[in-house]
Amino acid sequence: MVSDLEIWLAANLLIREHGDDAEIVAARRVDEMLERGESDEEIVWLRIRRAIMGMQAAPTGKPN
């Protein structure tokens, strides 16, 4: 099982390497895993994609 920390580290690395395209890169990996029938890896990449989306989301709420 891949830990949450590993997911966040992978997401951070993809953001550093691909910037705004990191989510697209992760989505492509999800599609590749789906095509290969590798459901465990697909789930990992879905988690990474979600983490990227969270990291890149605009802040909400009032500023401090």
C-alpha positions in Angstrom: 0.0 0.0 0.0 1.2 3.5 -0.9 1.2 5.9 2.0 -0.4 9.3 1.9 3.1 10.8 2.4 4.3 9.0 -0.7 1.3 10.3 -2.7 2.0 13.9 -1.6 5.7 13.6 -2.4 4.9 12.2 -5.9 2.4 15.0 -6.5 4.9 17.6 -5.4 7.5 16.2 -7.7 5.2 16.2 -10.6 4.2 19.8 -9.9 7.9 20.8 -9.8 8.7 18.9 -13.0 5.5 19.8 -15.0 4.1 22.9 -13.4 0.5 23.6 -14.4 0.5 20.5 -16.6 1.1 18.1 -13.6 -2.6 17.2 -13.4 -2.7 16.4 -17.1 0.4 14.2 -16.8 -1.2 12.3 -13.9 -4.4 11.9 -15.8 -2.6 10.4 -18.7 -0.9 7.9 -16.3 -4.4 7.0 -15.0 -5.5 6.3 -18.5 -2.4 4.2 -19.3 -3.0 2.1 -16.2 -6.7 1.7 -17.1 -5.8 0.5 -20.6 -3.3 -2.0 -19.2 -5.8 -3.3 -16.7 -3.5 -2.4 -13.7 -6.2 -1.4 -11.2 -3.8 -1.0 -8.3 -1.6 1.4 -10.1 -4.6 3.2 -11.5 -5.8 3.9 -8.0 -2.4 5.2 -7.0 -2.3 7.6 -9.9 -5.9 8.7 -9.1 -4.7 9.6 -5.6 -1.7 11.5 -7.0 -4.0 13.4 -9.4 -6.3 14.3 -6.5 -3.4 15.5 -4.4 -2.1 17.7 -7.3 -5.6 19.2 -7.7 -5.7 20.0 -4.0 -2.2 21.5 -4.1 -3.0 23.7 -7.2 -6.4 24.7 -6.1 -7.0 28.4 -5.4 -7.2 29.2 -1.7 -10.7 29.6 -0.3 -12.0 31.6 2.6 -10.8 34.8 4.1 -7.1 35.7 4.1 -5.5 35.8 7.6 
